[in-house]
Amino acid sequence: MVSPLHVMWGRQPRPARLSLHSCRCGRASTVTDVAHRGQACLAGRVHGVGQKRDGGGVTAIFRVAEAEIGRDLRLQVQALLQACFAGYPSRSYFKLPPHFRYLAMTNEVLVAQMGVELRVIRVDSAVLRTFGVVDLCVSPSERSHGLAGRLLAEVTELARSCGVDFVILFADDDRLYTRAGWARAANPCSWVKVHDHTTLGLATAEDTGSLMVKRIAQRAWPVGEVDLLGHLF
Ligand SMILES: CC(C)(COP(=O)(O)OP(=O)(O)OC[C@H]1O[C@@H](n2cnc3c(N)ncnc32)[C@H](O)[C@@H]1OP(=O)(O)O)[C@@H](O)C(=O)NCCC(=O)NCCS
């Protein structure tokens, strides 16, 4: 049986193993080839999850485990994050690396990325299985074409197939997320403060003003204190 993580690209019912440093291009149209045609051939097990066409060409969307992203692509991720978020640190993650990422490539260039963390959290007495969305960003030249919305749709679909209860994120500007089915949650929250690889202690807020949740399974979002059981996404 194919695991839910093995989302297909085209007709090939298997993930591809690619190397950033030893590209051997020229195969047929599979996940492998789409990635190989790009300069930034992806390292590790890559799941082609979609394709989007507009006037600018074809954008291929991949899901890849963080640990399997090679150095060159990691540098592209870092460059995109620094171009999209003022003051982003000189690394490819803000606090800690996510578990996997969605990457969108147009004409061999990384144009969008979204980190996802699998996080068990507690709300009051309920223990919830969540995906946390981090650092969603789209290259300035590619914005307003629905790419971010597409990545959010992908993680929602994956969450449904993985038995995740909620997809959560923190955002000051809720326009994109409200449209995609997220709702504000005003629960009190606690999380582990991490700064530059140092744990500073526990932080709490009566209402972060930025927590947003999307229900995936049957259960309603609980009332009560959210214990993030880790750092803030
Ligand atoms: C937010 C962002 C990812 C949207 O990407 P996108 O591909 O343009 O998104 P979509 O085309 O699917 O949707 C566009 C809509 O998102 C909304 N939006 C724009 N900027 C936004 C922002 N910073 N936060 C939330 N929603 C935003 C607008 O309603 C926009 O509609 P418009 O194009 O008619 O103005 C992109 O603007 C970006 O990378 N911004 C910088 C990084 C950032 O702020 N990321 C969000 C972190 S929470």
The ligand as an SDF file (V2000), in Angstrom:
LIG
                    3D

 48 50  0  0  0  0  0  0  0  0999 V2000
    1.7380   36.2530    2.1560 C   0  0  0  0  0  0  0  0  0  0  0  0
    2.2790   35.6410    0.8710 C   0  0  0  0  0  0  0  0  0  0  0  0
    2.8850   34.2850    1.2060 C   0  0  0  0  0  0  0  0  0  0  0  0
    1.1080   35.4520   -0.1100 C   0  0  0  0  0  0  0  0  0  0  0  0
    1.5840   34.7700   -1.2460 O   0  0  0  0  0  0  0  0  0  0  0  0
    0.7390   34.7770   -2.6250 P   0  0  0  0  0  0  0  0  0  0  0  0
    1.2010   33.6640   -3.4670 O   0  0  0  0  0  0  0  0  0  0  0  0
    0.7600   36.1390   -3.1740 O   0  0  0  0  0  0  0  0  0  0  0  0
   -0.7200   34.4650   -2.0590 O   0  0  0  0  0  0  0  0  0  0  0  0
   -2.0230   34.1810   -2.9040 P   0  0  0  0  0  0  0  0  0  0  0  0
   -1.8230   34.6310   -4.2970 O   0  0  0  0  0  0  0  0  0  0  0  0
   -2.4480   32.7760   -2.6710 O   0  0  0  0  0  0  0  0  0  0  0  0
   -3.0540   35.1340   -2.1610 O   0  0  0  0  0  0  0  0  0  0  0  0
   -2.8190   36.5220   -2.2280 C   0  0  0  0  0  0  0  0  0  0  0  0
   -3.6130   37.1900   -1.1350 C   0  0  0  0  0  0  0  0  0  0  0  0
   -2.9960   36.9790    0.1460 O   0  0  0  0  0  0  0  0  0  0  0  0
   -3.2910   38.1090    0.9830 C   0  0  0  0  0  0  0  0  0  0  0  0
   -2.0340   38.5770    1.5430 N   0  0  0  0  0  0  0  0  0  0  0  0
   -1.0960   39.3830    0.9790 C   0  0  0  0  0  0  0  0  0  0  0  0
   -0.0670   39.5510    1.8210 N   0  0  0  0  0  0  0  0  0  0  0  0
   -0.3560   38.8540    2.9280 C   0  0  0  0  0  0  0  0  0  0  0  0
    0.3110   38.6410    4.1610 C   0  0  0  0  0  0  0  0  0  0  0  0
    1.5170   39.1820    4.4390 N   0  0  0  0  0  0  0  0  0  0  0  0
   -0.2760   37.8680    5.0860 N   0  0  0  0  0  0  0  0  0  0  0  0
   -1.4840   37.2970    4.8510 C   0  0  0  0  0  0  0  0  0  0  0  0
   -2.1870   37.4550    3.6970 N   0  0  0  0  0  0  0  0  0  0  0  0
   -1.6090   38.2340    2.7540 C   0  0  0  0  0  0  0  0  0  0  0  0
   -3.9520   39.1600    0.1260 C   0  0  0  0  0  0  0  0  0  0  0  0
   -5.3590   39.0640    0.3660 O   0  0  0  0  0  0  0  0  0  0  0  0
   -3.6220   38.6990   -1.2710 C   0  0  0  0  0  0  0  0  0  0  0  0
   -4.6240   39.0730   -2.1850 O   0  0  0  0  0  0  0  0  0  0  0  0
   -4.2160   40.1500   -3.3260 P   0  0  0  0  0  0  0  0  0  0  0  0
   -3.1440   39.4980   -4.1480 O   0  0  0  0  0  0  0  0  0  0  0  0
   -5.4910   40.3330   -4.0540 O   0  0  0  0  0  0  0  0  0  0  0  0
   -3.7290   41.3510   -2.5850 O   0  0  0  0  0  0  0  0  0  0  0  0
    3.3100   36.5620    0.1880 C   0  0  0  0  0  0  0  0  0  0  0  0
    2.7340   37.8500    0.0380 O   0  0  0  0  0  0  0  0  0  0  0  0
    4.6100   36.7050    0.9760 C   0  0  0  0  0  0  0  0  0  0  0  0
    5.5120   35.8800    0.8160 O   0  0  0  0  0  0  0  0  0  0  0  0
    4.7160   37.7350    1.8370 N   0  0  0  0  0  0  0  0  0  0  0  0
    5.9300   37.9480    2.6100 C   0  0  0  0  0  0  0  0  0  0  0  0
    6.0910   36.8870    3.6820 C   0  0  0  0  0  0  0  0  0  0  0  0
    4.8860   36.8310    4.5930 C   0  0  0  0  0  0  0  0  0  0  0  0
    4.3870   37.8380    5.0980 O   0  0  0  0  0  0  0  0  0  0  0  0
    4.4000   35.5770    4.8320 N   0  0  0  0  0  0  0  0  0  0  0  0
    3.2530   35.3430    5.6810 C   0  0  0  0  0  0  0  0  0  0  0  0
    3.7340   35.0010    7.0390 C   0  0  0  0  0  0  0  0  0  0  0  0
    2.3680   34.7160    8.1400 S   0  0  0  0  0  0  0  0  0  0  0  0
  1  2  1  0
  2  3  1  0
  2  4  1  0
  2 36  1  0
  4  5  1  0
  5  6  1  0
  6  7  2  0
  6  8  1  0
  6  9  1  0
  9 10  1  0
 10 11  2  0
 10 12  1  0
 10 13  1  0
 13 14  1  0
 14 15  1  0
 15 16  1  0
 15 30  1  0
 16 17  1  0
 17 18  1  0
 17 28  1  0
 18 19  1  0
 18 27  1  0
 19 20  2  0
 20 21  1  0
 21 22  1  0
 21 27  2  0
 22 23  1  0
 22 24  2  0
 24 25  1  0
 25 26  2  0
 26 27  1  0
 28 29  1  0
 28 30  1  0
 30 31  1  0
 31 32  1  0
 32 33  2  0
 32 34  1  0
 32 35  1  0
 36 37  1  0
 36 38  1  0
 38 39  2  0
 38 40  1  0
 40 41  1  0
 41 42  1  0
 42 43  1  0
 43 44  2  0
 43 45  1  0
 45 46  1  0
 46 47  1  0
 47 48  1  0
M  END
$$$$
